[in-house]
Amino acid sequence: MSKYNINEKESRKTMIERKSLLLPTISLTSLRSNDENEDDYWFQVLELCCQQNPSHFGIEFPSTAFQNFEYLDSGTYSHVIKATAIQYKYTPIVFKIIKVVQKATLNKLNVLSFNGFEQYSDVYQEIVITKVLSDLHNLVCDAHGYEYQTHCFPRIYCTKIVHGEIPNYFLIRKYDENEIKAKPVERFEELHGVPRENLAILMKYCGDSLWQLFKHRYRITSSGATVGLTPCQLLGICYQVTLALAVAECVYQFEHRDLHVCNVLVKKTKKETISFVIRSVSYNVKSFGVKVCLIDATFSRICLGDKVYFTDLTNRLKATASTPNPDAQEEAYKLMYNKVVDKWRDWFPETNIYWCKYFYNEVYNSEAFRSAEPDNSTRKGLQNLIDTISDHRTLRGFIETMFRIPTNSNTNINTTTSARTTSH
């Protein structure tokens, strides 16, 4: 039995049952994404969250509705907390809490030095993209009737704007009190009288970051965590990452634009295979006991009909692009910047190629993967991905070449990945 195979879906939902690309689950027609008034994003974000005004943590997320709160991580702009959601049948969930501020407030406080917040114009794009990617858990179809599906993006349960202090039952570790600061900075939440608002994104728990698994040398097994991810698990992760990106790229002209190892989450699964649907062809990748989830749409770009949602990265990446001795991640940013320059609204599928190649190399150079024998088929499989992905402009082209998909035939082909398909 081959490790990776694809098969045409044996049964298809009727057009009535299909989720349509033209009918997303969030109301996009009323959104004013082209409005240059920054403060107007506050109203647009509230609309996305199905709110008229900000609410309170205690109302939207009462402690009685959750169990087993666990602090996971904090970044410059957000906190991440894990819990068990009683209302979702005791499903493990994650809160991503992002501190946000209106442009008008920022302008009034420009004499102060503080950080650790996002503007509403920043989080607006992320909410739209995150919700659309979440909808790929369902079967969607494009204008030509082709079907697409992946379960490798976060499943979003709700997004809410809440104000007031974060409740103590969230177990927030704000920052290391013992760490010596090179340049003291006033923290936004400590400025008395400043409006405190947060975007809370409630999503299904997706696992630990691959960076954490590399750092702590965890290995995910059916019985728990032991030492070391296996080479087979890592190669399977690479296939899952590639196929998940390819699904979103094909149906939404999606670019992730920030696919470093911290943004690839991994958790154990009992499923033997992970399934994907691209242009009505079903791909089944052997899981080896692990499942991938791609997170963080902060830098991402997506197209919905005639609307494009993106973040202009010109100023953010200009300095990185001129770094004389970039590391691997900085090199990916540099390639992306040199390709796009200042046209971040446009579609450049090559950026997904850059990030996949970066990701493959990070896996290949990891201590866990280096344990594979030089002549091991798994090692050769990953080396082949590294050597061939740059020959393609899109992930769709890469996938179709990888699996040797015939365009108008019904055939079986035995390759390193083994493919079987029928014409659409």
C-alpha positions in Angstrom: 0.0 0.0 0.0 1.4 3.4 -0.9 1.8 6.1 1.6 0.1 8.8 -0.4 -2.8 8.3 -2.9 -5.6 10.2 -4.5 -9.0 9.0 -5.7 -11.9 10.7 -7.4 -14.7 11.1 -4.9 -17.1 8.2 -5.4 -20.2 10.3 -4.5 -20.9 14.0 -4.9 -23.3 16.2 -3.1 -26.0 17.8 -5.3 -25.7 21.4 -6.3 -28.4 22.2 -3.8 -26.3 20.7 -1.0 -23.0 22.2 -2.0 -21.6 25.2 -0.3 -21.1 27.9 -3.0 -18.1 30.1 -3.3 -20.5 32.9 -4.2 -22.5 32.5 -1.0 -20.0 32.6 1.9 -21.2 32.2 5.5 -20.4 35.8 6.4 -22.1 38.8 4.8 -19.6 40.4 2.6 -21.8 42.4 0.3 -22.5 45.1 3.0 -18.9 45.5 4.0 -17.2 48.8 3.0 -13.7 47.4 2.5 -12.7 50.3 0.1 -13.6 53.0 2.5 -10.4 55.0 3.4 -11.9 56.2 6.7 -9.9 54.2 9.2 -12.4 54.7 12.0 -15.1 53.2 9.9 -13.3 49.8 10.3 -14.6 49.8 13.9 -18.1 49.5 12.6 -17.1 47.0 9.9 -15.4 44.7 12.5 -18.5 44.9 14.7 -20.6 43.9 11.7 -18.4 40.9 11.0 -18.8 39.9 14.7 -22.6 40.3 14.5 -22.5 43.1 17.1 -23.8 46.7 17.3 -21.6 47.6 20.2 -18.7 46.0 22.1 -19.7 43.6 24.8 -18.0 42.3 28.0 -15.8 39.2 28.5 -18.1 38.1 31.3 -21.1 38.2 29.1 -19.7 36.7 25.9 -17.3 34.2 27.6 -18.4 33.5 31.2 -16.2 31.3 33.3 -19.1 28.8 33.8 -19.2 28.1 30.1 -15.6 26.8 30.0 -13.3 24.5 32.0 -9.6 23.9 32.3 -8.2 27.3 31.3 -4.6 27.0 30.3 -2.2 29.8 29.2 -0.4 28.9 26.0 1.5 31.9 24.7 1.6 35.7 24.3 2.9 37.8 21.4 3.3 41.5 20.8 -0.3 41.9 20.0 -2.2 39.0 21.4 -2.6 36.3 24.1 -3.5 32.7 23.4 -5.4 30.6 26.0 -6.7 27.1 25.8 -9.9 25.8 27.5 -12.6 23.2 27.2 -15.9 24.6 25.9 -18.9 23.1 27.6 -21.3 24.7 25.0 -19.4 22.9 22.2 -19.7 19.4 23.7 -16.6 19.8 25.8 -14.4 20.4 22.7 -10.9 21.8 23.4 -10.8 25.4 22.1 -8.4 28.3 21.9 -9.0 32.0 22.6 -6.9 34.4 20.6 -7.2 37.8 22.3 -5.9 40.7 20.3 -5.8 44.2 21.7 -7.2 46.7 19.3 -7.6 50.5 19.1 -9.4 53.0 16.8 -7.3 55.3 14.6 -8.8 58.4 16.2 -7.7 57.1 19.7 -4.2 56.5 18.3 -4.0 60.0 16.9 -4.9 61.5 20.3 -2.2 59.4 22.0 0.6 59.9 19.5 2.7 61.8 22.0 3.0 58.6 24.1 5.3 55.6 23.5 3.4 52.3 23.8 2.9 49.2 21.8 1.2 45.8 22.0 -2.0 46.6 20.0 -3.5 46.4 16.5 -5.7 48.9 14.7 -9.2 47.9 13.5 -8.0 48.2 9.9 -5.5 45.5 10.6 -7.8 43.0 12.3 -10.6 43.5 9.8 -8.7 41.8 7.0 -7.7 38.9 9.3 -11.3 38.3 10.4 -12.6 38.1 6.8 -9.8 35.8 5.7 -9.9 33.6 8.8 -13.7 33.0 8.5 -13.5 32.2 4.8 -10.7 29.7 5.4 -12.7 28.2 8.2 -15.6 27.6 5.8 -13.3 25.3 3.8 -14.2 22.6 6.4 -17.3 22.4 4.3 -17.4 21.4 0.6 -17.3 24.6 -1.5 -17.4 25.0 -5.2 -16.2 27.7 -7.6 -18.0 29.4 -10.5 -17.1 26.5 -12.8 -18.6 23.9 -10.5 -15.3 22.4 -9.2 -15.3 21.3 -5.6 -12.7 22.1 -2.9 -12.3 21.1 0.8 -9.6 21.0 3.5 -9.7 20.6 7.3 -6.3 22.1 7.8 -7.3 25.7 8.7 -8.7 26.7 12.1 -12.5 26.1 12.6 -13.8 29.4 13.9 -16.7 29.3 16.3 -17.1 33.0 16.9 -15.4 36.4 16.9 -16.4 39.2 19.4 -15.3 42.7 20.3 -15.2 43.0 24.1 -14.0 45.8 26.4 -12.7 46.0 29.9 -9.9 44.1 31.5 -9.2 40.5 30.6 -10.7 38.3 33.5 -8.3 36.7 35.8 -9.8 33.2 35.0 -8.1 33.5 31.6 -4.7 33.1 33.4 -2.9 35.7 31.3 0.8 35.9 31.9 1.3 39.4 30.5 5.0 39.5 30.3 8.1 38.4 32.3 8.4 40.8 35.2 12.0 39.8 35.8 13.2 40.5 32.2 15.3 43.6 32.0 13.9 46.0 29.3 16.5 47.7 27.1 14.1 50.5 26.5 11.1 50.8 28.9 7.8 51.2 27.1 4.5 52.2 28.6 2.1 49.3 28.1 -1.2 50.2 26.5 -3.3 48.5 29.1 -1.7 50.5 31.8 -2.6 53.9 30.4 -5.5 55.1 32.6 -8.5 56.4 30.7 -7.6 54.7 27.4 -10.4 52.7 25.9 -9.7 49.0 26.3 -11.1 46.8 23.6 -10.1 43.3 22.5 -10.9 41.1 19.6 -11.6 37.6 20.9 -11.4 34.8 18.3 -12.8 31.5 19.6 -11.6 28.5 17.5 -11.1 24.8 17.8 -7.8 23.7 19.4 -5.4 22.9 16.6 -2.3 21.6 18.5 1.2 22.7 19.2 3.4 24.7 16.8 6.0 22.8 14.8 8.6 25.1 16.3 7.6 23.9 19.8 7.8 20.3 18.7 11.3 20.9 17.2 12.4 22.8 20.3 11.2 20.3 22.8 11.7 17.3 20.6 8.1 16.1 21.2 6.8 13.2 19.1 3.1 12.8 18.7 1.8 9.2 19.2 -1.5 7.7 19.9 -0.7 7.3 23.5 0.7 10.8 24.0 3.9 12.8 23.6 7.4 11.1 23.7 10.7 12.3 22.3 11.2 13.1 18.6 8.9 13.5 15.6 9.5 10.7 13.1 10.8 11.4 9.6 7.6 9.8 8.2 5.4 12.2 10.3 7.5 15.2 9.1 7.2 14.2 5.4 3.4 13.7 5.9 3.2 17.2 7.5 4.9 18.7 4.4 2.3 17.0 2.1 -0.5 18.3 4.3 0.8 21.9 4.3 1.2 21.8 0.5 -2.2 20.4 -0.2 -4.0 22.7 2.3 -2.4 25.8 0.7 -3.2 24.5 -2.7 -6.9 24.2 -1.9 -7.1 27.8 -0.7 -4.9 29.0 -3.6 -7.1 27.4 -6.2 -10.5 28.5 -5.0 -9.6 31.9 -3.5 -6.3 33.0 -5.0 -5.0 32.7 -1.4 -1.5 33.6 -0.4 -0.4 33.0 3.2 2.7 35.2 3.0 4.0 34.2 6.5 4.3 30.5 6.7 7.1 30.1 9.2 7.2 27.0 11.5 5.4 28.8 14.3 2.3 29.1 12.1 2.1 25.4 11.4 0.3 23.6 14.2 0.3 19.8 14.7 -1.8 17.5 16.9 -2.4 13.8 17.1 -5.2 12.2 15.2 -6.8 8.7 15.0 -7.6 9.1 11.3 -5.3 7.1 9.1 -5.6 9.6 6.2 -6.1 13.3 5.8 -8.4 14.2 2.9 -8.3 17.2 0.6 -10.4 18.1 -2.5 -8.9 20.2 -5.3 -10.9 20.8 -8.5 -13.2 17.9 -7.6 -10.2 15.5 -7.2 -9.9 13.9 -3.7 -6.4 13.5 -2.3 -5.8 11.2 0.7 -2.5 11.6 2.5 -1.4 9.1 5.1 -1.4 10.9 8.5 1.2 8.8 10.5 -0.9 9.9 13.5 -0.6 13.7 13.0 -2.8 16.4 11.5 -1.7 19.9 10.4 -3.4 23.3 10.9 -2.2 26.5 9.2 -2.8 29.6 11.3 -2.3 33.4 11.3 -3.8 35.3 8.4 -2.4 38.6 9.5 -0.2 39.0 6.3 -2.5 36.9 4.0 -4.2 37.8 0.8 -7.5 36.4 -0.5 -9.9 37.2 -3.4 -13.7 36.9 -3.0 -15.5 37.7 -6.2 -14.4 41.3 -7.1 -13.1 42.1 -3.6 -9.6 41.5 -2.5 -8.6 41.4 1.2 -4.9 42.0 2.0 -2.3 43.8 4.1 0.2 46.1 2.6 3.5 44.8 3.7 5.7 47.4 1.9 6.8 49.3 5.0 7.0 46.2 7.3 9.3 44.2 4.9 11.4 47.0 3.4 14.1 46.7 6.1 14.0 42.9 6.0 14.5 42.9 2.2 17.7 44.8 2.5 19.2 42.6 5.3 22.7 41.7 4.0 22.9 38.2 5.6 19.3 37.0 6.0 18.4 33.8 7.8 16.1 31.3 6.1 12.9 33.0 7.2 14.2 36.5 6.3 15.1 35.1 2.9 11.5 34.0 2.3 10.4 37.5 3.2 13.0 39.0 0.9 12.0 36.8 -2.1 8.4 37.8 -1.5 9.1 41.5 -1.2 11.3 41.5 -4.3 8.5 39.7 -6.2 5.6 41.9 -5.1 7.4 45.2 -4.3 4.3 47.5 -3.7 1.6 45.5 -5.4 0.3 43.6 -2.4 -3.3 43.7 -3.7 -2.4 41.6 -6.7 -2.1 37.9 -6.9 1.4 36.4 -6.8 1.0 32.6 -6.3 4.8 32.4 -6.3 4.8 33.5 -2.7 3.3 30.2 -1.7 6.1 28.4 -3.6 8.7 30.5 -1.7 7.1 29.7 1.7 6.7 26.0 1.0 10.3 25.6 -0.1 11.4 27.5 3.1 9.2 25.2 5.1 10.5 22.0 3.5 14.1 23.1 4.2 13.3 23.8 7.8 11.9 20.3 8.2 14.8 18.8 6.3 17.4 20.5 8.5 15.6 19.6 11.7 17.2 17.3 14.2 14.3 14.9 14.0 14.5 14.6 10.2 18.3 14.3 10.2 17.9 11.0 12.1 16.6 9.4 8.8 19.2 7.3 6.9 20.7 9.1 3.8 19.2 6.4 1.4 15.9 6.4 3.3 12.9 6.8 0.9 11.4 9.3 3.2 14.5 11.5 3.1 14.6 11.2 -0.7 10.9 12.1 -0.9 11.4 15.4 1.0 14.5 16.2 -1.1 12.4 15.7 -4.2 9.9 18.3 -2.9 12.7 20.8 -2.3 14.3 20.2 -5.7 11.2 20.4 -7.8 8.8 23.0 -6.3 10.6 26.0 -7.7 9.9 24.7 -11.2 6.3 25.7 -10.8 4.4 29.1 -10.5 1.4 27.7 -8.6 0.8 25.0 -6.1 -1.9 23.5 -8.3 0.7 22.9 -11.0 3.1 21.4 -8.4 0.4 19.1 -7.1 -0.7 17.9 -10.5 2.9 17.2 -11.5 3.7 15.5 -8.2 0.7 13.2 -8.5 1.0 12.8 -12.3 -2.7 13.7 -12.8 -3.9 13.0 -16.4 -6.3 15.6 -17.7 -8.6 13.4 -19.8 -8.1 9.8 -18.9 -9.1 7.1 -16.5 -5.9 5.4 -15.5 -3.7 4.1 -12.7 -0.1 5.4 -12.4 2.5 4.0 -10.1 4.9 6.8 -9.0 6.6 7.7 -5.8 3.3 9.1 -4.6 1.0 6.8 -6.6 -2.0 8.4 -8.3 -5.4 7.4 -9.5 -8.0 9.7 -10.9 -10.7 10.0 -13.5 -11.6 12.9 -15.7 -13.8 15.6 -14.3 
